Amino acid sequence: MAPEWGGGTGSSGLGPRPSRWHWSCSLWVRGVLLLLSGFRASATSIPVSLGSSPPCRHHVPSDTEVINKVHLKANHVVKRDVDEHLRIKTVYDKSIEELLPEKRYLVKNKLFPQAISYLEKTFQVRRPAGTILLSRQCATNQYLRKENDPHRYCTGECAERTKCGPIIVPEEHLQQCRVCRGGKWPCGAVGVPDQEGVQDADFVLYVGALATERCSHENIISCSLFFGFSAGLFAFYHDKDGNPLTSRFADGLPPFNYSLGLYQWSDKVVRKVERLWDVRDNKIVSHTVYLLVTPRVVDEARKHFNCPILEGMELENQGGMGTELNHWEKRLLENEAMTGSHTQNRVLSRITLALMEDTGWYKANYSMAEKLDWGRGMGCDFVKKSCKFWIDQQRKKRQMLSPYCDTLRSNPLQLTCRQDQRAVAVCNLQKFPKPLPREYQYFDELSGIPAEDLPYYGGSVEIADYCPFSQEFSWHLSGEYQRSSDCRILENQPDLFKNYGAEKYGPHSVCLIQKSAFVMEKCERKLSYPDWGSGCYQVSCSPQGLKVWVQDISYLCSRAGQVLPVSIQMNGWIHDGNLLCPSCWDFCELCPPETDPPATNLTRALPLVTVMVVCAGPSQFLLQCFQSVQLTSLFVEQH
């Protein structure tokens, strides 16, 4: 396969706001064109802001943008018996050179080199191509094919310039123009002969910084896209032996679905399934899902969720064109990199690497996969039923609702921990201005909410099927960002006099549940912070088990759920509170058997008071001095 970029309407389209910049990244790999696009980010001025973005509006390749049987220079094709690491060639548009020096350095020396290094280590190409030479665009965007001829012939003239998205492709990357005059045979090559092409590359990445119409909206954020994860390419997947998973016509193309505007995949790739879906009032409705059912994806999904009967991995069913079917279902893989919006802590999991292998174009290095905690080991009820069913079952078992929740965002906040226990979080359950679709009404009751208002309540992330979940956030003051709630970022450490819970942010810190609100005490003053429920604390692993550190004092967790009474002195104040121990296995590779903790040590730091101290010194006179001291001991020296 190979790309063809549309002519005419496919201009760069300078928008009305040239001061807004967007990194426009066009990807070409083994004949597949992909565009990295963008979308608007929500803005808020409230004190606490959930880190959620609108759905990714991926540009799905049309039939004219997917070219089958790309011609490669035969004398440059290198035959290899083993897979080799993916080679990515980055081509920077002149617009990058026009950026301010610091931005140009960021793009060319940090962002793209780091991303490319990761991808090259993660993927190998099954059948590495030779020199890449791209087809020229047609002036009319119409072309003809000749039997047993790999080239495409423009009906008329070739376009003056060939573009990859909004970026002009260099002439040296292009084939000779091939045309059929008047749309009739004979057809042939005209003009400048084939150029040198792109050598020593399996993937060409064109990068520009252009103020295009598509990116003229404010607050643009990058959009997730991965090589081959696109509904426009599902019909071109093939098995490990190179056989197409979707039947082809004589011209090598699969059937085209005009209602979808896509090549139609077979049920060996994507399958439609009806789920039984629990909703409010004890009703069950039918819920339609589309599953990606390729072999490696099925295997990895079953292992991840611990569901041996899972038919495949669910694709996104919301978000409209560019999100629907082009990403994993947000409800099931919340922070996986290939879900349709960014909310928190993105990771690239084994499931996405499995999909890349199942395209037939890559081999994946699974050691490069990142750990995905969301949904891990939660079973078939979690992955095959609605979040209402899961929440109700957890309530019956008197177990935590995680990763879902049912706490309304209110003032003060009831804090909790993110699913992976690496950030403080809040439940994103909220009231919507209109009743949610019947399919997404999950609550039979909510504390303090009248029954007639229940249809208005759901999670704030639409593409997660409105399921409420605990989500990291950021603090704002007068609309200005202050810090985020990620425990591992040292810069998130609260100010000394606002650190009620004696928290510690840093690379070795995790989120722990607070059993009670922390109280700061000094003399006759007692202070507590209204927003409580969790905080960030440093932990370490030891032969005795997991240790929690508060200031310089360590507390040993003998078992999960153990209550740790904390009483420490910090900056002249006594901080009292209780923390809940997590499981040692959540953070340590080796853990001793769980035991009951020793008898609770009720010793607390003594209060700070103002006292009169009478001092007698060698000068043989009395000095009356007022000091704020800690009453651990009082020693009067007399001579």
C-alpha positions in Angstrom: 0.0 0.0 0.0 1.0 3.6 -0.4 -0.4 7.0 0.0 -2.0 9.4 -2.4 -2.7 12.9 -1.3 -5.7 14.7 -2.6 -5.2 17.7 -4.9 -7.3 20.8 -5.1 -8.9 21.0 -1.6 -5.8 19.5 0.0 -4.0 22.9 0.3 -2.2 24.1 3.4 -5.1 26.4 4.1 -3.5 29.2 6.2 -6.0 30.0 9.0 -7.0 33.4 10.3 -4.8 33.1 13.4 -1.2 32.9 12.3 0.0 33.3 15.9 -1.4 29.9 16.7 1.1 27.1 15.9 0.6 23.4 15.6 3.1 20.6 14.9 1.8 19.0 11.7 3.2 15.6 11.4 2.6 13.4 8.4 3.7 9.8 8.6 4.5 7.4 5.7 5.4 3.8 6.5 5.7 1.0 4.0 3.2 2.7 1.7 0.8 4.0 4.4 0.2 7.7 4.9 -0.9 8.8 8.3 -1.5 12.4 9.6 -0.9 13.5 13.1 -3.6 16.0 13.8 -4.8 18.0 16.7 -7.8 19.1 18.7 -9.0 21.7 21.2 -8.2 21.4 24.9 -10.7 22.5 27.4 -9.8 25.4 29.7 -11.1 26.1 33.2 -10.6 28.7 35.9 -11.9 26.6 38.8 -9.5 25.8 41.7 -9.3 22.2 40.7 -9.2 21.1 37.1 -9.5 17.5 35.8 -6.9 16.8 33.2 -9.1 15.7 30.3 -8.9 16.6 26.6 -11.6 16.4 23.9 -11.7 13.3 21.7 -8.9 12.8 19.2 -10.1 13.8 15.7 -7.9 11.4 13.7 -8.1 11.9 10.0 -9.2 8.5 8.6 -7.5 7.8 5.3 -10.0 7.8 2.4 -9.9 5.4 -0.5 -7.8 7.9 -2.5 -5.3 8.2 0.3 -4.6 4.4 0.5 -2.6 3.1 -2.4 -2.1 -0.6 -2.8 1.0 -2.2 -4.4 3.5 0.6 -4.2 6.3 0.5 -6.7 9.8 0.2 -5.2 13.1 0.2 -7.0 13.7 -3.5 -7.4 17.5 -3.1 -7.5 17.4 -1.4 -4.1 15.2 -4.0 -2.3 17.4 -5.8 0.3 16.2 -9.3 1.1 16.7 -10.3 4.8 16.1 -13.5 6.6 15.6 -11.8 9.9 13.5 -8.9 11.1 15.3 -5.6 11.6 14.6 -2.6 13.7 12.3 0.0 12.2 14.2 2.9 10.6 12.4 6.2 10.8 13.6 9.1 8.6 12.5 12.6 9.7 12.1 15.3 7.1 11.6 18.8 8.6 9.7 21.3 6.5 11.2 24.8 6.1 8.6 26.1 8.6 10.5 24.3 11.4 13.6 26.3 10.5 11.6 29.5 10.9 10.6 28.8 14.5 12.3 30.7 17.4 15.6 29.0 18.2 14.3 27.5 21.5 11.3 26.0 19.9 13.3 24.7 16.9 15.7 23.1 19.4 12.8 21.5 21.3 11.3 20.0 18.2 14.5 18.8 16.5 16.6 17.9 19.4 14.2 16.6 22.1 10.6 15.8 21.2 11.1 13.9 17.9 14.4 12.2 18.7 13.1 10.8 21.9 9.9 9.6 20.4 11.7 8.1 17.4 14.2 6.4 19.5 11.4 4.6 21.5 9.6 3.5 18.3 12.7 2.2 16.6 13.5 0.1 19.7 9.9 -1.1 19.9 9.2 -2.2 16.4 10.9 -4.3 13.7 9.8 -4.4 10.1 8.9 -7.8 8.8 9.8 -7.2 5.2 12.0 -4.1 5.1 11.4 -2.0 1.9 14.0 -0.7 -0.4 14.3 3.0 -1.5 11.0 4.8 -0.9 9.8 6.8 -3.9 6.4 8.4 -3.6 3.8 8.8 -6.3 3.0 12.3 -7.5 -0.4 13.8 -6.8 -2.8 14.3 -9.7 -4.0 17.8 -10.5 -7.6 16.4 -10.7 -7.2 13.8 -8.0 -8.2 11.2 -10.6 -6.1 8.3 -11.8 -6.1 5.1 -13.8 -4.4 1.8 -13.3 -2.9 -0.5 -15.9 -3.0 -4.3 -15.6 0.2 -5.7 -14.3 1.6 -2.2 -13.8 2.3 -1.1 -10.3 2.1 2.6 -11.2 -0.9 5.0 -11.1 -1.5 7.3 -14.0 -3.1 10.7 -13.6 -6.0 11.5 -16.0 -4.6 14.7 -17.3 -1.7 16.3 -15.5 0.3 15.7 -12.3 -0.1 18.4 -9.6 2.6 21.0 -9.6 3.3 20.1 -6.0 2.8 16.9 -4.1 1.8 17.3 -0.4 1.8 15.1 2.6 -1.0 16.7 4.5 -0.2 20.4 4.4 3.6 19.7 3.9 5.2 19.9 0.5 7.1 16.7 -0.3 10.6 17.4 -1.6 11.1 16.7 -5.3 13.8 14.2 -4.6 11.3 11.9 -2.9 9.0 11.6 -6.0 8.5 9.3 -8.9 8.3 10.6 -12.5 5.0 12.0 -13.4 2.8 9.3 -15.2 -0.3 10.4 -17.1 -3.0 9.3 -19.5 -3.8 12.2 -21.8 -7.5 12.8 -21.9 -8.0 9.9 -19.6 -7.3 7.4 -22.4 -4.5 5.0 -23.3 -1.7 5.0 -24.2 -0.3 6.2 -21.0 3.3 7.0 -20.1 5.9 8.8 -18.1 6.5 12.5 -18.7 8.8 15.2 -17.3 11.5 14.9 -14.7 12.6 11.2 -14.3 12.4 9.3 -11.0 14.4 11.0 -8.3 16.7 9.3 -5.7 14.0 8.7 -3.1 14.4 8.1 0.6 17.1 5.6 1.3 17.8 3.5 4.5 14.3 4.1 5.9 11.2 2.1 6.4 9.1 5.1 7.6 9.2 8.7 6.5 8.0 11.4 8.9 7.3 14.8 7.5 7.2 17.5 10.2 6.1 21.1 9.9 4.8 24.0 12.0 2.0 25.4 10.0 -1.1 27.5 10.9 -3.5 25.4 8.8 -7.3 25.7 8.8 -7.6 22.4 10.6 -5.4 23.7 13.4 -6.8 27.2 13.6 -8.7 26.5 16.8 -7.3 27.7 20.1 -5.6 25.4 22.6 -4.4 22.6 20.2 -3.1 19.4 21.8 -1.4 16.5 20.1 -3.5 13.6 18.9 -2.6 9.9 19.4 -2.0 7.9 16.2 -0.1 4.7 15.7 1.2 3.1 12.5 -1.8 1.2 11.1 -4.3 1.8 13.9 -6.9 3.3 11.7 -10.3 2.1 10.5 -9.2 3.1 7.0 -6.5 0.4 7.1 -8.2 -2.5 8.9 -9.1 -4.1 5.5 -5.5 -4.2 4.6 -4.2 -6.3 7.5 -2.8 -9.7 6.8 -1.7 -12.7 8.8 1.8 -13.8 9.8 2.2 -15.6 6.4 1.3 -12.6 4.4 -2.2 -13.7 3.5 -4.8 -10.9 3.6 -7.3 -11.1 6.4 -9.9 -9.5 4.2 -10.6 -10.9 0.7 -9.4 -8.9 -2.3 -10.6 -8.2 -5.8 -8.4 -8.9 -8.8 -6.9 -5.4 -8.6 -5.7 -6.2 -5.0 -8.2 -4.0 -3.3 -10.8 -5.1 -0.7 -14.5 -4.1 -1.1 -15.3 -0.4 -0.5 -18.1 0.6 1.9 -19.5 3.8 0.5 -21.8 4.4 3.5 -18.7 4.4 5.8 -16.4 5.9 3.3 -13.9 3.1 4.1 -12.6 -0.1 2.7 -14.7 -2.8 4.3 -12.8 -5.1 6.7 -13.8 -8.8 7.2 -14.9 -10.3 10.5 -11.4 -11.7 10.9 -10.3 -8.2 11.8 -13.3 -6.4 13.4 -16.5 -8.1 14.6 -19.8 -6.6 15.7 -21.2 -8.0 19.0 -24.3 -7.2 21.1 -23.7 -7.0 24.9 -26.3 -7.3 27.7 -26.0 -3.9 29.4 -27.3 -3.1 32.9 -28.8 0.4 33.4 -30.8 2.1 36.1 -34.1 0.8 37.4 -32.8 -2.8 37.1 -33.2 -2.7 33.3 -31.0 -4.6 30.8 -30.7 -3.2 27.3 -28.7 -4.2 24.2 -25.4 -2.5 23.7 -23.6 -2.7 20.4 -19.8 -2.9 20.4 -17.1 -3.5 17.7 -14.3 -5.8 18.7 -10.8 -6.1 17.1 -10.4 -9.8 16.9 -7.0 -10.4 15.4 -5.1 -13.3 17.2 -2.4 -11.5 19.2 -4.8 -8.8 20.3 -7.3 -11.4 21.6 -4.5 -13.3 23.4 -3.2 -10.1 25.1 -6.6 -8.8 26.0 -7.6 -12.1 27.6 -4.5 -12.2 29.7 -4.8 -8.5 30.7 -8.4 -8.7 31.9 -8.1 -12.4 33.1 -11.1 -13.3 30.9 -10.4 -16.5 28.9 -13.7 -16.2 26.9 -13.2 -12.6 25.7 -13.8 -12.4 22.0 -11.6 -9.4 21.2 -10.6 -5.9 22.3 -13.4 -3.4 22.2 -13.0 -0.3 19.9 -14.3 3.1 20.8 -18.0 3.6 20.0 -18.2 7.3 20.6 -16.6 10.6 19.7 -17.7 10.8 16.1 -15.5 10.7 13.0 -11.9 10.2 13.7 -12.4 8.8 17.2 -15.0 6.1 16.8 -13.4 2.8 15.7 -10.0 4.4 15.5 -9.1 4.0 19.2 -9.5 1.5 22.1 -12.6 1.8 24.2 -11.9 4.4 26.9 -14.1 2.7 29.5 -11.9 -0.4 29.4 -8.3 0.9 28.8 -8.6 4.4 30.3 -5.0 5.6 30.2 -3.7 3.5 27.3 -2.0 5.6 24.7 -4.4 4.6 22.0 -7.6 5.6 23.7 -9.4 8.5 22.1 -8.6 11.3 24.6 -5.8 12.1 27.1 -6.9 12.1 30.8 -3.9 10.9 32.8 -0.6 9.0 32.7 -0.6 7.6 29.2 1.1 4.2 28.7 1.7 2.1 25.6 0.6 -1.4 26.6 1.2 -4.9 25.2 -2.3 -4.8 23.7 -1.4 -2.0 21.3 1.9 -3.7 20.5 -0.1 -6.9 19.7 -2.2 -4.9 17.3 0.9 -3.6 15.5 2.0 -7.2 15.0 -1.4 -8.2 13.8 -1.3 -5.7 11.0 1.2 -8.0 9.4 3.7 -5.1 8.9 5.7 -5.2 12.2 7.2 -7.3 14.8 7.0 -5.9 18.3 9.5 -5.9 21.2 7.2 -6.5 24.1 9.9 -5.6 26.6 9.3 -2.0 25.6 5.6 -2.1 26.6 4.6 -0.1 29.6 2.6 -1.4 32.5 -1.1 -0.8 32.3 -2.9 -1.1 35.6 -6.4 -0.2 34.4 -8.6 -3.3 34.2 -5.7 -5.6 35.0 -7.0 -9.0 36.2 -10.6 -7.7 36.8 -12.3 -10.5 35.0 -15.1 -10.9 32.4 -17.7 -9.0 34.3 -15.5 -5.9 34.1 -14.7 -6.2 30.4 -18.0 -7.5 29.1 -20.6 -5.7 31.1 -21.6 -2.1 31.9 -19.9 -0.2 34.7 -23.2 -0.2 36.6 -23.0 -4.0 36.8 -19.5 -3.8 38.1 -20.3 -1.0 40.7 -23.3 -2.9 42.0 -21.4 -6.2 42.3 -18.6 -4.5 44.2 -21.1 -2.9 46.6 -22.7 -6.3 47.3 -19.2 -7.7 48.1 -18.5 -4.6 50.3 -15.4 -4.0 48.2 -13.9 -0.8 46.7 -15.6 0.3 43.4 -12.2 1.0 41.8 -11.5 1.9 39.1 -15.0 3.4 39.1 -16.4 5.6 41.8 -19.7 7.2 42.9 -18.6 10.3 44.8 -19.8 13.6 43.6 -17.3 16.3 43.0 -18.1 18.8 45.7 -16.6 21.5 47.9 -14.7 20.3 50.0 -13.2 17.6 47.8 -13.1 14.0 48.8 -9.7 12.9 47.6 -8.8 9.4 46.5 -6.0 7.8 44.5 -5.6 7.2 40.8 -5.9 3.5 39.7 -2.1 3.0 39.6 -1.7 4.8 43.0 0.8 7.3 41.5 -1.4 10.4 41.9 -4.0 12.0 44.1 -7.4 11.9 42.3 -11.0 12.9 42.5 -14.1 11.1 41.2 -15.2 12.8 38.0 -18.9 12.1 38.6 -20.9 15.2 37.7 -24.4 16.5 36.8 -25.0 17.2 33.1 -27.5 19.8 31.8 -29.6 17.2 30.0 -30.5 13.6 30.9 -27.9 11.1 29.6 -28.9 8.6 26.9 -30.8 5.7 28.5 -27.9 3.4 27.7 -25.6 5.4 30.0 -27.8 6.0 33.0 -26.2 3.9 35.7 -27.4 5.1 39.1 -30.4 3.9 41.1 -29.4 6.2 44.0 -26.8 8.8 44.9 -26.3 10.3 48.3 -28.3 13.5 48.5 -29.6 13.4 44.9 -33.4 13.2 44.3 -34.5 10.2 42.2 -35.8 12.4 39.4 -32.3 13.9 38.9 -30.4 10.6 38.7 -30.6 10.5 34.8 -28.5 13.6 34.7 -25.5 12.1 36.5 -22.5 10.4 35.0 -18.7 10.5 34.5 -17.4 13.6 32.8 -15.6 11.7 30.0 -18.2 10.9 27.3 -16.1 8.4 25.4 -15.7 6.3 28.6 -19.4 5.6 28.2 -20.0 8.2 30.9 -18.6 5.8 33.5 -17.3 7.8 36.5 -13.7 7.1 37.5 -11.0 8.6 39.7 -8.9 11.0 37.8 -5.8 13.1 38.6 -6.2 16.9 38.6 -4.4 20.2 38.9 -4.7 23.0 41.3 -5.5 26.5 40.0 -5.4 29.9 41.7 -7.3 32.8 40.1 -7.3 30.7 36.9 -3.5 30.2 36.9 -2.1 26.7 37.0 -0.2 26.0 40.3 0.6 22.3 40.3 -0.7 18.8 39.4 -1.5 15.9 41.6 1.1 13.4 40.3 3.0 12.1 43.3 6.2 11.5 41.3 6.8 15.1 40.3 9.0 16.9 42.8 7.7 20.3 41.7 4.2 19.4 42.9 5.4 19.5 46.6 2.9 21.8 48.5 4.2 24.9 50.3 5.5 24.2 53.7 2.7 26.0 55.6 0.0 24.4 53.3 1.3 20.8 53.8 -1.3 19.7 56.3 -0.8 16.0 55.6 3.0 16.1 55.8 3.2 14.9 52.2 6.3 14.2 50.2 6.3 14.4 46.4 9.1 12.8 44.4 10.2 9.9 42.2 9.7 7.4 45.1 6.4 8.7 46.3 3.0 7.0 45.8 -0.6 7.9 46.7 -1.9 6.6 50.0 -5.5 6.7 51.4 -5.9 8.9 54.5 -8.2 7.2 57.1 -8.8 10.5 58.8 -8.1 14.2 58.1 -4.7 15.4 59.2 -4.6 18.0 62.0 -1.9 20.6 62.5 -1.5 21.6 66.1 0.6 24.3 67.7 0.0 25.7 71.2 -3.7 26.2 71.3 -4.2 26.3 67.6 -5.5 23.4 65.6 -5.8 23.5 61.8 -7.2 21.0 59.3 -7.6 21.1 55.5 -11.1 20.6 54.2 -10.0 18.6 51.1 -8.7 15.3 52.3 -8.9 11.5 51.7 -5.5 10.8 50.1 -1.9 12.2 49.9 1.5 11.5 48.5 4.1 9.8 50.6 7.5 8.2 50.0 7.7 4.4 50.2 10.5 1.9 50.2 10.9 -1.9 50.0 12.7 -3.9 52.7 13.0 -7.5 53.8 10.4 -6.8 56.5 7.9 -5.4 53.9 6.8 -2.1 52.6 7.8 1.0 54.6 6.0 4.3 54.5 8.1 7.4 55.2 6.7 10.6 56.8 9.4 13.1 57.2 12.4 11.0 58.5 10.2 8.5 60.3 9.4 5.1 58.8 6.2 3.1 59.4 6.2 -0.6 58.5 3.1 -2.0 56.7 2.6 -5.6 58.0 -0.5 -6.1 55.8 -2.7 -4.3 53.4 -5.4 -2.1 55.0 -3.4 -1.7 58.2 -4.0 1.7 59.8 -0.8 3.7 60.5 -1.2 6.4 63.2 1.1 9.2 62.2 2.3 11.9 64.5 5.4 13.9 63.5 6.8 17.4 64.1 7.4 19.6 61.1 8.3 23.3 61.0 7.2 23.8 64.6 3.8 22.1 64.1 2.6 18.7 65.2 0.9 16.8 62.3 -1.5 14.0 63.4 -3.4 11.7 61.1 -3.9 8.1 60.0 -2.8 6.4 56.7 -4.0 3.1 55.2 -1.3 0.7 54.1 -1.4 -0.5 50.5 -0.5 -4.0 49.5 3.3 -4.5 49.5 3.0 -6.3 46.1 1.7 -3.0 44.6 5.2 -1.6 44.8 7.7 -4.3 45.7 8.9 -7.3 43.8 9.5 -9.4 46.9 7.3 -9.3 50.0 7.1 -11.3 53.2 3.8 -13.0 54.2 1.3 -10.6 55.7 1.0 -10.6 59.5 -0.9 -8.7 62.1 1.0 -5.6 63.1 2.4 -5.3 66.6 0.4 -3.5 69.3 -0.4 0.0 68.2 2.2 2.5 69.4 0.1 5.4 70.7 3.1 7.6 71.4 2.6 11.0 69.7 4.8 14.0 69.4 4.1 16.3 72.4 2.4 19.6 71.8 4.2 22.8 71.4 3.5 25.3 74.2 4.9 28.6 75.4 6.6 28.3 78.8 8.8 30.4 81.1 12.2 28.9 81.6 14.4 30.2 84.5 18.0 29.9 83.7 20.9 30.2 86.2 24.4 30.6 84.7 28.0 30.8 85.8 27.6 34.6 85.9 25.5 34.0 89.1 22.5 36.1 88.0 19.0 35.1 87.0 17.8 35.5 83.5 14.1 35.3 82.8 13.5 34.1 79.1 10.4 33.2 77.2 10.9 30.6 74.5 8.7 28.3 72.4 10.1 24.8 73.2 9.1 21.2 72.8 8.4 19.7 76.3 10.5 16.6 75.8 12.7 17.6 78.7 13.3 20.7 80.8 16.8 21.1 82.3 17.7 24.0 84.7 21.4 24.3 85.3 22.2 25.8 88.7 25.5 26.6 90.3 
